[in-house]
Amino acid sequence: MKSKGIGVVDFIDVESQNICGLREYDLVVVIGGVYTKLVKCMRQSGADRVLIDMIQNNKVIVGASAGAMLLSTGNKLAGEFNNIEGLPVEEGLDINGLNMTYHILFPHYDMFVSKVNGLEEKLLT
């Protein structure tokens, strides 16, 4: 990584670690997982507000899979996907994303298109 200009790589689990030093990084990559769990942990830890502040201060935030959904508008169908995968859906959980882009980011479309009738229409409404 040093050959690419990246000197330090740290891993922070927002569910179990303190996020106080997160603002000090110039680049943050939010990886995937179960979107509803990710958004819940980000909100409970305050990492969602930290990321918004970092973006407003010209830091680079990259999202992969569920992390990309978090940085976008979120996914109103996330609860439906939890049901498809047999995962619980927490009542009242705010599953909206951080609205850093207004594009619909839908990772793993190919996995869900055959499982959700009218997926494209649901995404666009």
Contact map, one row per residue, 1 for C-alpha under 8 A:
11111110000000000000000000000000000000000000000000000000000000000000000000000000000000000000000000000000000000000000000000000
11111110000000000000000000000000000000000000000000000000000000000000000000000000000000000000000000000000000000000000000000000
11111100000000000000000000000000000000000000000000000000000000000000000000000000000000000000000000000000000000000000000000000
11111100000000000000000000000000000000000000000000000000000000000000000000000000000000000000000000000000000000000000000000000
11111110000000000000000000000000000000000000000000000000000000000000000000000000000000000000000000000000000000000000000000000
11111111100000000000000000000000000000000000000000000000000000000000000000000000000000000000000000000000000000000000000000000
11001111100000000000000000000000000000000000000000000000000000000000000000000000000000000000000000000000000000000000000000000
00000111110000000000000000000000000000000000000000000000000000000000000000000000000000000000000000000000000000000000000000000
00000111111000000000000000000000000000000000000000000000000000000000000000000000000000000000000000000000000000000000000000000
00000001111100000000000000000000000000000000000000000000000000000000000000000000000000000000000000000000000000000000000000000
00000000111110000000000000000000000000000000000000000000000000000000000000000000000000000000000000000000000000000000000000000
00000000011111001010000000000000000000000000000000000000000000000000000000000000000000000000000000000000000000000000000000000
00000000001111111000000000000000000000000000000000000000000000000000000000000000000000000000000000000000000000000000000000000
00000000000111111110000000000000000000001100101000000000000000000000000000000000000000000000000000000000000000000000000000000
00000000000011111000000000000000000000001100100000000000000000000000000000000000000000000000000000000000000000000000000000000
00000000000011111100000000000000000000000000000000000000000000000000000000000000000000000000000000000000000000000000000000000
00000000000111111110000000000000000000000000000000000000000000000000000000000000000000000000000000000000000000000000000000000
00000000000001011111100000000000000000000000100000000000000000000000000000000000000000000000000000000000000000000000000000000
00000000000101001111110000000000000000000000111000000000000000000000000000000000000000000000000000000000000000000000000000000
00000000000000000111111000000000000000000000000000000000000000000000000000000000000000000000000000000000000000000000000000000
00000000000000000111111110000000000000000000000000000000000000000000000000000000000000000000000000000000000000000000000000000
00000000000000000011111110000000000000000000000001000000000000000000000000000000000000000000000000000000000000000000000000000
00000000000000000001111111000000000000000000000001100100000000000000000000000000000000000000000000000000000000000000000000000
00000000000000000000111111000000000000000000000000000000000000000000000000000000000000000000000000000000000000000000000000000
00000000000000000000111111110000000000000000000000000000001000000000000000000000000000000000000000000000000000000000000000000
00000000000000000000001111110000000000000000000000000000001100000000000000000000000000000000000000000000000000000000000000000
00000000000000000000000011111000000000000000000000000000001111000000000000000000000000000000000000000000000000000000000000000
00000000000000000000000011111100000000000000000000000000000111000000000000000000000000000000000000000000000000000000000000000
00000000000000000000000000111110000000000000000000000000000011110010000000000000000000000000000000000000000000000000000000000
00000000000000000000000000011111000000000000000000000000000011110011000000000000000000000000000000000000000000000000000000000
00000000000000000000000000001111100000000000000000000000000000111111000000000000000000000000000000000000000000000000000000000
00000000000000000000000000000111111001000000000000000000000000111111000000000000000000000000000000000000000000000000000000000
00000000000000000000000000000011111011000000000000000000000000001110000000000000000000000000000000000000000000000000000000000
00000000000000000000000000000001111111000000000000000000000000000100000000000000000000000000000000000000000000000000000000000
00000000000000000000000000000001111111100000000000000000000000000110110000000100000000000000000000000000000000000000000000000
00000000000000000000000000000000011111110000000000000000000000000000000000000110000000001000101000000000000000000000000000000
00000000000000000000000000000000111111111000000000000000000000000000000000000000000000000000000000000000000000000000000000000
00000000000000000000000000000001111111111100000000000000000000000110000000000000000000000000000000000000000000000000000000000
00000000000000000000000000000000001111111110000000000000000000000000010000000000000000000000011010000000000000000000000000000
00000000000000000000000000000000000111111111000000000000000000000000000000000000000000000000111000000000000000000000000000000
00000000000001100000000000000000000011111111100000000000000000000000000000000000000000000000000000000000000000000000000000000
00000000000001100000000000000000000001111111111100000000000000000000000000000000000000000000000000000000000000000000000000000
00000000000000000000000000000000000000111111111110000000000000000000000000000000000000000000000000000000000000000000000000000
00000000000000000000000000000000000000011111111000000000000000000000000000000000000000000000000000000000000000000000000000000
00000000000001100110000000000000000000001111111100000000000000000000000000000000000000000000000000000000000000000000000000000
00000000000000000010000000000000000000000111111111000000000000000000000000000000000000000000000000000000000000000000000000000
00000000000001000010000000000000000000000111111111100000000000000000000000000000000000000000000000000000000000000000000000000
00000000000000000000000000000000000000000110111111110000000000000000000000000000000000000000000001000000000000000000000000000
00000000000000000000000000000000000000000010011111111000000000000000000000000000000000000000000000000000000000000000000000000
00000000000000000000011000000000000000000000011111111100000000000000000000000000000000000000000000000000000000000000000000000
00000000000000000000001000000000000000000000001111111110000010000000000000000000000000000000000000000000000000000000000000000
00000000000000000000000000000000000000000000000111111111000000000000000000000000000000000000000001010000000000000000000000000
00000000000000000000000000000000000000000000000011111111100000000000000000000000000000000000000000000000000000000000000000000
00000000000000000000001000000000000000000000000001111111111100000000000000000000000000000000000000000000000000000000000000000
00000000000000000000000000000000000000000000000000111111111110000000000000000000000000000000000000000000000000000000000000000
00000000000000000000000000000000000000000000000000011111111000000000000000000000000000000000000000000000000000000000000000000
00000000000000000000000000000000000000000000000000001111111000000000000000000000000000000000000000000000000000000000000000000
00000000000000000000000000000000000000000000000000000111111100000000000000000000000000000000000000000000000000000000000000000
00000000000000000000000011100000000000000000000000000111111110000000000000000000000000000000000000000000000000000000000000000
00000000000000000000000001110000000000000000000000000110011111000000000000000000000000000000000000000000000000000000000000000
00000000000000000000000000111100000000000000000000100010001111100000000000000000000000000000000000000000000000000000000000000
00000000000000000000000000111100000000000000000000000000000111110011000000000000000000000000000000000000000000000000000000000
00000000000000000000000000001111000000000000000000000000000011111111111000000000000000000000000000000000000000000000000000000
00000000000000000000000000001111000000000000000000000000000001111111000000000000000000000000000000000000000000000000000000000
00000000000000000000000000000011100000000000000000000000000000111111100000000000000000000000000000000000011100000000000000000
00000000000000000000000000000011111001000000000000000000000000111111110000000000000000000000000000000000001000000000000000000
00000000000000000000000000001111101001000000000000000000000001111111111000000000000000000000000000000000000000000000000000000
00000000000000000000000000000111000000000000000000000000000001111111111100000000000000000000000000000000101000000000000000000
00000000000000000000000000000000001000000000000000000000000000101111111111100000000000000000000010000001111000000000000000000
00000000000000000000000000000000001000100000000000000000000000100111111111000000000000000000000111000000000000000000000000000
00000000000000000000000000000000000000000000000000000000000000100011111111000000000000000000000011111000000000000000000000000
00000000000000000000000000000000000000000000000000000000000000000001111111000000000000000000000011111111100000000000000000000
00000000000000000000000000000000000000000000000000000000000000000000111111100000000000000000000111111111000000000000000000000
00000000000000000000000000000000000000000000000000000000000000000000111111110000000000000000001111100001100000000000000000000
00000000000000000000000000000000000000000000000000000000000000000000100011111100000000000000001110000001010000000000000000000
00000000000000000000000000000000000000000000000000000000000000000000000001111110000000000000001100000000000000000000000000000
00000000000000000000000000000000000000000000000000000000000000000000000000111111100000000000000000000000000000000000000001100
00000000000000000000000000000000001100000000000000000000000000000000000000111111110000000000001000000000000000000000000000000
00000000000000000000000000000000000100000000000000000000000000000000000000011111111000001000000000000000000000000000000000000
00000000000000000000000000000000000000000000000000000000000000000000000000001111111100000000000000000000000000000000000000000
00000000000000000000000000000000000000000000000000000000000000000000000000001111111110000000000000000000000000000000000000000
00000000000000000000000000000000000000000000000000000000000000000000000000000111111111111000000000000000000000000000000000000
00000000000000000000000000000000000000000000000000000000000000000000000000000011111111111000000000000000000000000000000000000
00000000000000000000000000000000000000000000000000000000000000000000000000000001111111100000000000000000000000000010000000000
00000000000000000000000000000000000000000000000000000000000000000000000000000000111111100000000000000000000000000000000000000
00000000000000000000000000000000000000000000000000000000000000000000000000000000011111110000000000000000000000000000000000000
00000000000000000000000000000000000000000000000000000000000000000000000000000000011111111000000000000000000000000000000000000
00000000000000000000000000000000000000000000000000000000000000000000000000000000011001111100000000000000000000000000000000000
00000000000000000000000000000000000100000000000000000000000000000000000000000010011000111110000000000000000000000000000000000
00000000000000000000000000000000000000000000000000000000000000000000000000000000000000011111100000000000000000000000000000000
00000000000000000000000000000000000000000000000000000000000000000000000000000000000000001111100000000000000000000000000000000
00000000000000000000000000000000000000000000000000000000000000000000000000000000000000000111110000000000000000000000000000000
00000000000000000000000000000000000100010000000000000000000000000000000000000000000000000111111000000000000000000000000000000
00000000000000000000000000000000000000110000000000000000000000000000000000000000000000000001111100000000000000000000000000000
00000000000000000000000000000000000100110000000000000000000000000000000001110100000000000000111110000000000000000000000000000
00000000000000000000000000000000000000000000000000000000000000000000010011110000000000000000011111000000000000000000000000000
00000000000000000000000000000000000000100000000000000000000000000000111111100000000000000000001111100000000000000000000000000
00000000000000000000000000000000000000000000000100010000000000000000011111000000000000000000000111110000000000000000000000000
00000000000000000000000000000000000000000000000000000000000000000000001111000000000000000000000011111100000000000000000000000
00000000000000000000000000000000000000000000000000010000000000000000001110000000000000000000000001111100000000000000000000000
00000000000000000000000000000000000000000000000000000000000000000000001110000000000000000000000000111110000000000000000000000
00000000000000000000000000000000000000000000000000000000000000000000000110000000000000000000000000111111000000000000000000000
00000000000000000000000000000000000000000000000000000000000000000000000110000000000000000000000000001111100000000000000000000
00000000000000000000000000000000000000000000000000000000000000000000100111100000000000000000000000000111110000000000000000100
00000000000000000000000000000000000000000000000000000000000000000001100101000000000000000000000000000011111000000000000000000
00000000000000000000000000000000000000000000000000000000000000001000100000100000000000000000000000000001111110000000000000000
00000000000000000000000000000000000000000000000000000000000000001101100000000000000000000000000000000000111110000000000000000
00000000000000000000000000000000000000000000000000000000000000001000000000000000000000000000000000000000011111110000000000000
00000000000000000000000000000000000000000000000000000000000000000000000000000000000000000000000000000000011111111000000000000
00000000000000000000000000000000000000000000000000000000000000000000000000000000000000000000000000000000000111111100000000000
00000000000000000000000000000000000000000000000000000000000000000000000000000000000000000000000000000000000111111110000000000
00000000000000000000000000000000000000000000000000000000000000000000000000000000000000000000000000000000000111111111001000000
00000000000000000000000000000000000000000000000000000000000000000000000000000000000000000000000000000000000011111111101000000
00000000000000000000000000000000000000000000000000000000000000000000000000000000000000000000000000000000000001111111100000000
00000000000000000000000000000000000000000000000000000000000000000000000000000000000100000000000000000000000000111111100000000
00000000000000000000000000000000000000000000000000000000000000000000000000000000000000000000000000000000000000011111111000000
00000000000000000000000000000000000000000000000000000000000000000000000000000000000000000000000000000000000000001111111000000
00000000000000000000000000000000000000000000000000000000000000000000000000000000000000000000000000000000000000000001111111000
00000000000000000000000000000000000000000000000000000000000000000000000000000000000000000000000000000000000000011001111111100
00000000000000000000000000000000000000000000000000000000000000000000000000000000000000000000000000000000000000000000011111110
00000000000000000000000000000000000000000000000000000000000000000000000000000000000000000000000000000000000000000000011111111
00000000000000000000000000000000000000000000000000000000000000000000000000001000000000000000000000000000000000000000011111111
00000000000000000000000000000000000000000000000000000000000000000000000000001000000000000000000000000001000000000000001111111
00000000000000000000000000000000000000000000000000000000000000000000000000000000000000000000000000000000000000000000000111111
00000000000000000000000000000000000000000000000000000000000000000000000000000000000000000000000000000000000000000000000011111
